[in-house]
Amino acid sequence: MRDIDHVIVGGPAAASTRHGDVYDPNTGQIQARVGLGGAVDLERAVAAARAAQPGWAATNPQRRARVMFRFKELVEANMDALAHLLSSEHGKVIADSKGDIQRGLEVIEFACGIPHVLKGEYTQGAGPGIDVYSMRQPVGIGAGITPFNFPAMIPMWMFGVAIACGNAFILKPSERDPSVPVRLAELMAEAGLPDGILQVVHGDKEMVDAILDHPAIAAVSFVGSSDIAHYVYQRGVAAGKRVQAMGGAKNHGIVMPDADLDQVVADLSGAAFGSAGERCMALPVVVPVGDRTADALREKLIPAIEALRVGVSTDAEAHYGPVVNAAHKARVEQWIQTGVDEGAELVVDGRGFQLQGHEEGFFIGPSLFDRVTPQMRSYQEEIFGPVLQIVRAPDFEAALRLPSEHQYGNGVAIFTRNGHAAREFAARVEVGMVGINVPIPVPVAYHSFGGWKRSAFGDTNQHGMEGVKFWTKVKTITQRWPDGGSTGDSAFIIPTMG
């Protein structure tokens, strides 16, 4: 059995007395173990980051960008191996793993343009002989705490921008699938990143708390469940840190009567069930407007769902693979039972699914509920599995209220041919990311990612210019160069009073 350890500069980390099991979700077998570290391991990583960060910050942005260019090339050259490694620990099919990596690389591509985006502002003549300019400087040492569902994309979302801005970065990935983050750090070193600028530490709550409490770590980025996101935000802010903490979601897809239902069904098949529903931007709730729309949509959904192929991660014909572990499988199946107990109509039941030859794997078939109501806990909470719920709405206003009044506000989509309805919906819905005939509205890398309400804690979003703002601090300089022959009769005047 292989061991997965920290990537810390300066030799081996402290010997871990605790370990976590890393499973192959396709077989249900333990394939590796990861050392669960704590404050001692973190202290060594921080010491290395402290030593390396000033020199990296002083490296001109073009040279930092060249490391990003080289890293991108290396990841692309290793795409197949990385995707198979990712799938072996997470369970998503190879195509989804490649998408996971590619979406992270798109942020690396944005980071390659860091010389341009770090340019400050300048005002000549803000007052008599006075110029004012600003510069963005790195915060110092940043940290990222990332979830199991995107072990390549989300780390790259964080460390790509943070490192390009001149920071050192300490990554704590999920202990469920830690191998790809370790491999990414190795490729960064191969790309020319100095020792100590990107390090990986493994652990559970003990390591998370050590990160949140360490006085040398200036900023923390987190993605995970909302309860933990709230905890991370509160504890990190209390320790004087800058924190962005992205939480859970319950994304809705509003289907107007004029929508192309065949296209909606095709979109829902991927958005609701792709990656076994283990995505914060999945679309687990569909809201058809009017019973006629709901009945027609349901009629088309049933055969489409029954046609979905569940298979091992390496099955090129599979639409999705297993969930990450046995505990998560049990959790999803319990939510299905909760929906039944609450009175929702279980149209397609994915429980009890077994894949021949992989009976011990963590597989769940696709499930479909109809006549779900907003009062049901199974609607209010995030299921994070291959479960789609139909919540019927009588009209546009009722459909608009559902995502707007939900505790989560990550993403939402509307399917319609009506431009006025789409425009009205986009302007009024109380959700952070909106798709118009786009089922998973994850913004491109040069825009930013972030939800509202309990889907995000903190004031700054992930990647794009919001990410640059998060990983930098602004310094503003007001300067005057007096005439060398001045006799002192030209007094300084504050620019706003000139």
RAGIKA-V303276 format. One line per field, one symbol per residue. phi: phi as a letter, one per 20 degrees, with the letter a starting at -180 (. if undefined). psi: psi as a letter, one per 30 degrees, with the letter a starting at -180 (. if undefined). A space follows every 10 residues. Layout:
phi = ???
psi = ???
This chain:
phi = .edddfdcfo nffgffeccd edeeffdmef dacdfeebff ffgffffffg fefgffffff gfffffffgf fgfffffdgf ffffffffde offgfffffg ffffffffff ffefgffefe dbcemfbgmd dcbccdcffp ddccddeffc fdffgfgefg fffgfoeecd ddefffbeff gfffffffff foffgneccd cdrdfffgff ffeffeeebc dccrffffgf ffffffffen eecccedebb fddedfgeff fffgffffge fedgllmebf dfdecdcfen fffffffgfe fgffffefde bfgeffefeb dfffbfffgf ffffffffgf feofeeecde fmfcegncfe feecffccdc ledfffffef deembfcdde decfbfffff fgffeffebe cbccdadeff fffffffdfe bfccddlcfc effffedcdr ddlfebcodc eelmffffff ecceddddcb dfffefened ffcggfdf
psi = klkjllikkg aklkkkfklk kjljfefgkk flkkkjabee eeeeeeeeee efeeeeefkl eeeeeeeeee eeeeeefgee eeeeeeefee flleeeeeee eeeefeeeee ffgeeeffka lkjkhfajgk kklllkllfc klkkjllffi feeeeeeefe eeeefgllkk kjlkfeifee eeeeeeeeef fgklkfejlk klabeeeeee effkffjfkk kkkaleeeee eeeeeeefgg lkkkjkaali kkjkjlfglj eeeeeeeeee eefkhggikf glifkkikjk eeeeeeeeef eeeeeffkkk alegjffkel alleleeeee eeeeeeeeee ffgljjekjf lgkkkkfhff lhkklkkkkl hklffkefee lkehaikkkk jkkfleeeee eeeeflflhd lllkjlfjee eeeeeeefki kekkkjgjei hkllfgalkk albgfkklfk lkaafeeeee glkkkkkkkk jlkfgkgggj lkkkefg.
